[in-house]
Amino acid sequence: MTFFETTAYIALVAISVGILFIFIRLLKGPSLADRIVALDLLTAAGIGFISILSFLYDKPVLLDAAVILALLAFLTTVAFAFYLERKK
């Protein structure tokens, strides 16, 4: 196992712990905005997780899934901002 693989596995563990904390904020968020921010952060963590898996398993097709997830996260953020503006 190389240094980069070891570092990637450590990063996967760190992202997994972060995802657990993000889920707590997603479930307990006091406001809708907190939950949406947690959901956006969850997708960002998922993109990082998928990217590291792509490196570890040498599967570049996983990066396509990460890019699609990033586009969907951007669209949901824009849609939520539009919703908040219309609500005022």
N, C-alpha and C positions, 0 to 999 in steps of 0.2 A: 504494500500500500504506500503510495507516494504522499508527499507532504500536501499536495493540492487536494488529493482525495480525502485525507484526514481533515483538512480544513473545511472541505465541503460538507462532510458528515457533521462536524461540529456546528457549522452554519445551519444545517437542516434541523438539528436539535434546538438551536436558539430560535429559529423561526417557528418551530412547533410550539415552544413555550410561549412565544409572543402571540401566536394564534389563540392559545388558551385564554390569555388575558384579554385579547380582543373580543372573544366570544362572551366573556363576562361583561364587558362594557356594552356589547350588543344587546344582551339580555336585560341588564340592569340600568341602561342609559336613562337618565331622568327625562330627557326630552327627545323628540323625534330627530332633531338635528344631531344630537350625540349618537344616536343609533345609525344615522346615515354616514356620519364620519367614521364610525367603527366599521361599517360595511365597506366603505371605500378603503380603509386601512387593511381590512381582511383580504380584499382583492389584490392589493399591493403585495401583501405577504404571500398570497397564493402565487402571484407572478414570480416572486423571488424563489419560492419553493420549486415551482415548475422549471425555472431556469437552471437551478442547481441540479435538479434531477436530469435535465437534458445534458448537462456537462458530465455527470457521473456515469450515465448509461450510454453516452455518445449517440444520442437520438436527437438530431436537429429538428425533427418534426415537432417535438415538444415546444420548441420556441415559437412555432406558429400558433399553438394553443395559447401561449403566454401573450402573444401580440393581440390575438382576438379577445382575450380576457381584459387586456389593457384598454382596448377600444370600447368594450362594453362598460367598463368602469368609468371611462370618461363620459360616455353618453348618459349613464345614470346620474353622474354628478351634475352634468349640465341640466338634465331634466329636473332634478331636485331643486337646483337653483332657480329654474324657471317657475317651479311650483311655489317656492317661497316668495318670489317676486309677485306672483299673481295673487297670493294669499293676502298681501298687504293692502 
